[in-house]
Amino acid sequence: SGFFRVNETTFLLEPLEEDAASWHAVYRAAHLRGKRGTCREPGATLEYDHEPKIPAAMKLYRWVKDCIASPSSPLHKGPRYVELVLVVDNEEFRKHKDLRTVQNRMKEIVNHVDKLYQPLRLRVALIGLEVWSHKDKIVVSPNPEVTLDNFLHWREAELLRRKPHDNAQLITGIDFHGTTVGLAKKLVMCTKDSGGVNQDHSTNPIGAASTMAHEMGHNLGMSHDVCSPCPVSKADGGCVMAASVGLVYPKLFSRCSEQDMWQFLGDPRTSCMLNVPRADELYGGPVCGNQFVERGEQCDCGMPEECSDRCCNATTCQLREGAECARGDCCQDCK
């Protein structure tokens, strides 16, 4: 499953049977039905998620940075990598009834999140998937604040000790109170609070992926787009960090969201995102087209329609005839 665009219209693609090689259904994203969400500001009654509070240490850092840094001083905007562990609660597992179905759905969710972040020069790499197929390891409450606190405490006490990672996200099958579909803290990537909780609220995995991208955006220092213009109309999905979301899911981040993120990534405490994930740690084994060079691949420039590397065969992830390399500081003209 996935999506593609024709002009300004987004279409969703889903297999009609469990076999992904069988017939597929194609329909307009605008026809997708799911839980609507809005974001609560003070005095409002509905919430997508709260505008997260900024930890005191980060407030001090940003104040010092604003005072001593030149507004025009450039930040190093090289690639960043989020090594993600995804956790699936028991309600989500029971909703789909099959471990392989859940695993495939989670991979689709992360693939879409990764695609949303790629234009920001940030990659989201799934390095672990934990499915609570027997019972939950925390109390998963319809109150998203309770669930977030429980999840982050469990992550710090147990998950981080078992599996080092940059960020953890919970996918739940329960229905959060009201119109809430996700919650996360702000400016916390690479800390003990680096994570979020997300309701799988739509039949298509793009719904949960949009929520996760939004909550991870808060982890990365992004605020809601309440005051900044989005280049995409709300009717066509709008931007990921919009305070509210409708029936058409967002396609990109606003310029302000990108600036928020890179300002935060100037903090040396976000250095966990500088290392490239090891190929043998990526969940699910080698996949040609994910832009990570894995076992059995000589190169990986993405899907054929997005590959611009003339040294690499995007279909086979092997070097083209006569090429000796595809990327690297010492690689020039495929030599």
N, C-alpha and C positions, 0 to 999 in steps of 0.2 A: 504494500500500500504506500501511498505518497500523494504528491500533488504536482500539478504543472499549470502554467499560465498561458493563455491566449489573449494577447493584447492586455486589457485590464481585468479580465475575468479569470478567477482561480477555479480549477477543477480538481476534485479529489478522486483518487484511484484506490479501489479496494477489491481484494479477491472475493469471488462469490462462494468459493469452497476453501477448505483448509489448505489444500494444495496451492501454493503460490503460483504454480505454472499453469493453473486452469484459467477459466474465464474470469474477467474482471469487470466490475461496474465502474462507470465514470459518471459523476454528477457535479453540479455546481456547488461550490462551497457555501454559497448563499442559501442553499436548500438544506444545509445541515442543521439539525435541531440539537441544542444542548443547553446547559444551564447558563443563563446570562449572569454577568457579574458587574458590579460597580464598586468604586472605591470610596470609602468614607473619609471625608474631611470633617473637622469639628462642626457639630451641629447637624450633620446629615444622618440618615437612618439606615442606609444600605452600604455594604462594603464589598469590594473585590479583595483587597487586603488593606490593612492599616498602612499609612506611610510610616515605615519603620523608624524607630528612634536610633540616633547615632550614639554609639558608646562614647563615654567621656574622654577616653584616651584618644579616639579618633577626632573628636572635636578640637582637642588641644593640638594634635598634629596638623589639622587643616588650618587652624588659626596661625600657627607658626609658619607653615608653608606659604600662606597668603602674604604674610608680613615680610618674609625674607626672599621670596622667589620673584624673579622678574616675570611679569605677565607674558612676555614673549619667549621665555626660556623653554626650549623644546624638551619634551619627554621622549625617552627611548620607546618607540612604538613598534618594536620587533614582535614577533609572534609570542603569544602567551597560551598556556595550556592549562585547562582545568581537568585534573584527574578525578573523575566522578565515580562514586559508589551509589547505586540506586537500590532502595529498599522498598519492597512491596508488602503491604499488610495482608492479613488473612482474609479480610472482606473482599479485597481486590482479587485475590487468588480464587476464592469461592465463586466470585462473579463469573470468572472465565472457565473454572472447573478443570483446567488442564495446564500443567506446568510449561509445556512447550509453547502453548498459545500465549501464556503470560510472558515468557521469555522473549518471544518474537515481538509482542506488542511493546515491551519495554525498549527493545533495540530500535524499533521504529520511532518511539518518542524521543530517545536520545539523538538519533540521526537527524531529526527535524530541529531539535534544539541546536545541535552543532551547525546545521546549515544557516540558522538565523544569526549565529555569532561569527561565522566565517568572514563576512564583510568587515567586521571590527578587528580582524587579525587575531582572533581568539578561537581556539579549538576546544571542544568539549569531548573528552575521551572517556568512554565507559571502561573502567578497570575492575569493576566488581558489581555483581547483582545478587542480592539476597532476597529470597522469597519466603515469607512466613507462611508456609503451606499447612503447618500443623496448628499453631496458635501465635498470636501477637506477642512480641517481647516487651511491649510497652502498652500502656492504656491509650488506645486511639479513641479520642473523644470527638463528638460533633463540634465541640468548642475548639477552633483551630489554635488558639493561644495555648490551651492546655496540651494539645497534641504536639505543638512545636516545642514547648518546654520539655515534655517527656522525651521526645525524639532526640533533642540536642544533648540532654543529660545522658541518654543511652549511648549516643554516638561517642561522647567523650569518655565514658566509663568502659565501654566494651568495643565498639566498632573500630575506633582509631587504634586500639592496641592490637587488634587482629589484622587490620588491613590499613596501612598508611594511605592517606588520600587527601585531596585538597578540599573536596566538597561532597556532601551527602544530601540526597533528596529522597523524601518519603512519598510514595504514590499510594493513596488510599482509595478504597472503594466506598467508604462511608460518605454520607452527605453532610458537609459542614453546615452550620447554622446559617440561615438566611441565604444570601447570594454569594457568600464567601466561597472561593475555590482554591485559595492558597495563602500562605503566610511565610514570611522570612524576616530576618534581621538585616540591617543595613551596614555596609562597610565592614564585613566580617570574614571575607574570604581569607583562607589560610589561618583562621583562628578556631578555637573550640566551638564557636557558634556558627561555623560555616555550613549552613544547610537550610532546608526549607521543607514545608509540607504542602502537598498538592493533591487535590481531589481529581480523580479520573472521571470527569463530568460529561464526557461526550462519547458517542459511539465511535468516532474517528480518533485515533491517537494524537492527531494534530491539536485537539482541544487541550489535552493534558500537557502536551509539549509547549504550547503557547503559555500556559500557566507556569510551567517550570522555568521557561526562559525569562518570564517576568520576575519570578521570585529569585532566581539566580542573579538577575540584574540588580536587585536590591543588595544581595550579598556583595556584588561588585561595585557598590557605591552609587547606583543609579537611583534618581528620584522619579516621581511620577511626572509625566509630560503635561502637567496642568497649565503651564504657561508657555510652552514652546510649540511652535507649529510642526505638524507632521506632514511630510510630503505625500502621504497617501490618505485619501479621504476615509472617514470612519465607515462609510458604507462599503468600502472595499477592504476593510480590515484595520486600517489605521496603523499605529506604531505599537511595539511590544510593551512599552512602559506607560501606555495610556492609563488613566485612572479608572476607566471602565472598558468593558469588552462586550461586544454584541455577538450576533450569530455568525459573522464572518471573522475569521481569526487573523491576527496581525501578521505582517510579512517582513517588517524591518524595524530597526531601531532609529530613533530620531538623532539628529546631530547633537542635541543636548545630552542625550543618554550616552553617546560615544564620548563626549567631553567629560562627563561625570566619571565614566569608567577609567579613562586614561589619567585623570587627575588622581583618582584613588590608587591606580597602579604605580604612581610615582612614589608611593610609600614603600620603603625597603622591606616592610613586614609582609608584603605580597610576593616575596621572592619565590614562594613555593610554586608559582605559575611559570617560572622561567625554564624549568627542565622539560625536555621532550619525553613523553611517556614511553617506556620501554615497549617494544613491539610484542614481547612475550607476555605483557601484562594486559593487553587489550582484550576485553571480554568478547568471546564468541569466535576467536581464531581469525586468521587472515581474511581480509575482505578487499578485493581489488576495487578501487574507486573511492576509498575513504581518505586518501591523501596521507596515509601513514605507510611507510615502507615496512612490510612485515615478512615473515618467513616465506620463502619461495618467490618473493618479488624483488626485482631489480630497481623498480621505481614505482611511484603511484602519484599520478597528477590529477586524480579525481575522476569523475564520470566522463565518458567520451564527449558529452555536450559542453562540459565546462573546462576540459583540459586544454591548456595553451602551451604545453611543453612539447616542442618538436623533437625532443630526444627520447620521449617516452611513448610507448604504445598504450593508450588508456584502456584498451580492451583486454590486453593480456598482462599489463603491469610489468612488461619486459622492455629493455632498451631496444630502440629501433636499430635496424641494420647499420653498422658503422659507428654507432654511438658507444662511447666508453663510460659515460656518466650522464646524469640528468640534472642533479642539483649539487650544491656545495660551493664553498668559497674558492676551491681550486678548479671548478668545472666551468669551462668556457667553450661555447660552440660544440657541446656534447663531447668534449675531450678533456 
